[in-house]
Amino acid sequence: MLVLIQQLIARIHAHNLTTIDMIKKILKWVGIVLGIIVVLIAGYYTKAYLAVESRRNAHFNVTPQQIRINKDSATLALGGRLVKAKGCTDCHGADLGGKVFIDDPALGHIIAPNLTKGKGGLAKEYNTNDFVLALKHGIRSDEKPLIIMPSHEFTLLSERDMGAIIAYLAEIPTIDREFPEGNSLGPLGYVLTDLGQLPLFPAEMIDHNRVLIKEVRAEVTAEFGKYLSTSCQGCHRENMKGGDPIAPGFPVVADISSTGNAGKWTDEQFINTLRTGTTPEGKVLNPGEMPWTMAKEFTDVELKALHLYLNSL
């Protein structure tokens, strides 16, 4: 635009126009250029809004896999630990009664819902199939996609682990917590989603025909470590090399493969980092950016297996 204005001034000088005429000409062309920019921005935003709303209302016709649910004490204990280790309490609250997850006029107003059957929570008839649709497929019972729910990670769980989570969630105490406002997106939310910078609909990333494996043996092997690493992929990517921030305002994501700092740590240092939030170098990890409070729920065997897998990359 500066070049256009400079060219306009040169033409005005060439025609010996008065200062007032020159100002009028400049303002006219500046107004035209700004008008074109506004039209282009409005056009793109309209396109982004319509595209995101279409995806938001898409239907996923899937048949939930039948999972046998055990409710013995060992299964419930496993489910309770996995609910913390997989970050359910970070999003839905310590009591799983839900909370406002994002409240930003530009980004949006997103609620992590009440997972209990109290007021404002799940319907009384919410059953195992509904949990499978949410966890394995990232969709609601009406076949529309859940927002931000990281089902692309939960879908990689074994049948045993997913069943334990479902069993635990079905037994948690009821919490009465209602949210007067529903989910809504702000202008930036629509734009980032359209540009692929905000993974709003994880259901789009899932192989809905994949069948859950029965169980993964808990032992210090790279195979078990890879299974556990699905919780890390959302930020550190599939290759665990990290990279660009996961959202505006967040730091660059660290490389936790063998070529990063974690590759230089002993098992003991790796475990201590994820239990205390402080690295061997003395860096204090912000749980809002690196959710080490989830990882501290892992057993020593699980953390050693995870470290073995990361070092194999």
N, C-alpha and C positions, 0 to 999 in steps of 0.2 A: 504494500500500500504506500510505503514511503517513496518508492520509485515512481509510482503513478502521480503522487503529489508533486514531486520534483519536476516531472515532465510537464504537468499542468502549469506550474509556475513559469517554466521556460516558455511555454506557448503564450501565456498571458503577457510576459515581458515582450515577446516578439510582436504582439499586436498593440502594444502601448496602452493597455487598459488601465483605468484608474485603480487606486488602492481598494476602494469599495467594491468595484466590479471584480477585482482579483479575489477579495475575500469571499464574495458571493459564489464565484466559480469554484473556489477551493472547497467551501462548505457543501456545495451541491454534489461535487464528486466524492467527497468524504462520506456524505450521507448515502450516496449510491453504493459505495464499496461496503460500508457498514451494513446496509440493508441486505446486500447479497450474502454477507457472512452470517447475519442473523437467520436468513432463510435457509442457508445450508445447515446451520446448527439445528434449527427447528426440524428440518427434514430428516436429518440423521436421528435425532432424538425420537421422533415419531416412529421411524423404522425400528429403532431399538426397543421402544415401548411395546409395539405390536408383536415383535418377534419374541420377546421375553414372556409376554402375557400368553401367547400361543403355546409356548413351551410349558408354562405354568399350568395350563389347562389341558395338557396332553393326557391321553389315556394309555396306560400300559396293561394290556390284556395278558395277565400271567396266572398260572395255577400254582399256589403255594405248595412247596414240598411238605409232605407230612412228617412231622418230627415227634418222636416219642418223648414225653416230658416226665422225668422222674422228680419226685419231691422229697427224697431222702435228705438227711442232714448234710451229707457230704456234697451233694449236688447244690443245695441251697447255699452252702458256704462258698463253693466255687463260684456260683453265680454272683454272690455278694462281692467277692473279690474282683471278678471280671468287670462288674458294673463300675467299679472305681478305676481299675486298670485301663479300661477302654474309654474313660472320660465321660461316662454318662452323668456322673454327679457334677462334673465341671460345667456342663451345659444346663442340665435340668435341676441343679441345686442339690445340696447335700442330702436333703430328704426326698429328692426326686419329685417334688411338688411343683416344679417348673419355675422359670424366671425369665425376665426380659434379657435376651441374649445380645441384641444389638439395638441401640436407641440413638440414632444419629439422623438428623433431618435430611442430610445429603445421601446417606447410604440406605437407611430404611429403619423400620421398627419390626424386629424379628423376635418372636417368643419361642423359647424352648418349652414345650407344653408340660402340663402336669401329668406325670405317668402313673399316678395312683387313680383309684376309682372314687375319690372324693369329689366334692363340688368343683367343677371347672376342669376335672380330669377325664380319664378315659371312660367311655360308656360302660355300663354294667355288663353288657353283652360282648365287650371286647375280648376276643379269644386268642388261642394259640395261632390260628391262621393269620389273624390281624397282626400279631407280633412278627410272624415270619415275613409278611408283606413289607412291614416297616424295616426290619433288620436286614433281610436278605435282598429285598428288591427296592427299598427306598420309596415305597408308595403307600398311600392311605388305602383304606378299605373301599373308597370310591374310585380307585385305580389312578388317581392323580398323584403327581410326585410330591414327596415331602421336600421342604426347603432346608437346605444346608445339612440335614441329617446325614452323617458320614457312612451311609449304608454301603458305599463302595469298599469300605474297609470291613464292615461287619459281614458282608457277603462271603468273605474268605475264611470265616470261622469254621471250625469243625461242627458237625451236628451235635456233638457232646457239649461243646462250649456254648453254642447258641441256645441249646436246650436248657442249659444251666442258667443263662441270663433270663430266659423267658420264665423259667420256674421261679426264680427269685423275684422278678418284677410282679408276678401274679400274687405274691405273698406279702408284699410290702404294705405297711400301714397306710390307711387312707389319709390324705391331706386335703383340706378344703382350701383351695386357692384358685380364684377366678381372675381372668385378665379381661378387662373391659374392651380393650382394643385388639384387633387381630393383626396378622402380618401385613405389612405394606412396604413397598420399596420406594426409595427416594430417587431423584434423577441420577445420581452417581451410581446407585445400585443397578439401575437399568442399563446404564452405559457399560459398567464393568462386566456385568453378566453377558451382555451382547458381544463384548470384546473377548470373552473367555477368560477374564481375569478374576472372576468371582464364581466359584463352583456352586451355584445356587441349587442345581438339580442333579445330585449324584446318581439318581436313577438312570440318567442318560449314559453313565459310564459303566454300567453293570451288564454282565452276561447273564440274562435272566433265565437261560436254559441250563446253566451250570448246576450240577447236583453237589450238595455239601458232602465232604468226606466225613467218615464216621468219627475218627479221632486221630490226633497226632500225639505220639508218645513224648512225654515230658522227659527229655534227657539232653545232656550237653552235646548237641550236634548242630551242624550248620543247617540241616534241614528244619529242625525245630526252631532255630533262630530265625530262619527265613519266614516261617509261619508267624512268629511273633512280630516280625518287622512290619507287617501290614499297618500297624498303628503308627508307624513312623513315616510311611510313604506320603501321607497327605502334605507334609511340610518338606521332608528331605528328598522327595522324589523316589522313584522306583530304584534308581542306582545309588541312592543314599549320598549323592554328591552335593545335595543342597542347591543353592542358586539364588535367584531373584526372590525378593520378599513375597510372602504369600498374600499380602494385602497392603494397601497404602499405609504408610506410617510404621510398618513393621521392619525389623532389621533383615539384612541378608541372611539366608538360611545356611547354617553351617554344614560343611562336609563331614559326615560321621562314618565314612568308609575308611579303609586302611590308609588312604592318602590324607585324611584329616587328623586333627588332634587326637580323636578317640582311638585312632590306629596306633598311637604311641603309648597308650595307657595299658597298665596291667588290668587283669580282671578285677582285682580289688579296688583299683582306682576308678574303674568304670562303674562298679557297683556303688561305691561311695558317692560318686558324682550324682547318680540317679536317686540316691537315698537322701542326700543332704542339699542338693542344688548348688554345690560348689565344686568347680573343677580342680584338678591337681595344680593348675596354674594360678588358682586363686580367684577365678572369675565366678561371680555369683549369677546364677541363671534366673532370669525373670520368669516365673511360672505362667505369666500371661503371654509370653512369647515362646518359651520352651516348657511344656507341661510336665516337668519332672515329677510333680506330685502324683501323676498317673503312674509313671514308671516305677515309683518306689513301692507300688503294690505287687510288683513282680517278685517271684521267689529268686533265691540265689541261682538255682539251676536255670531258670528262665533268663536271667540277666547274663549269665555266662554263655548260654547258647546264643543269645542275641549278639553279644560281643564277638563271639567266634564267627558268626555269619557276617557281621559288618567288616571284620578283618579279612574275610575271604574275598571281598569286593575290591 
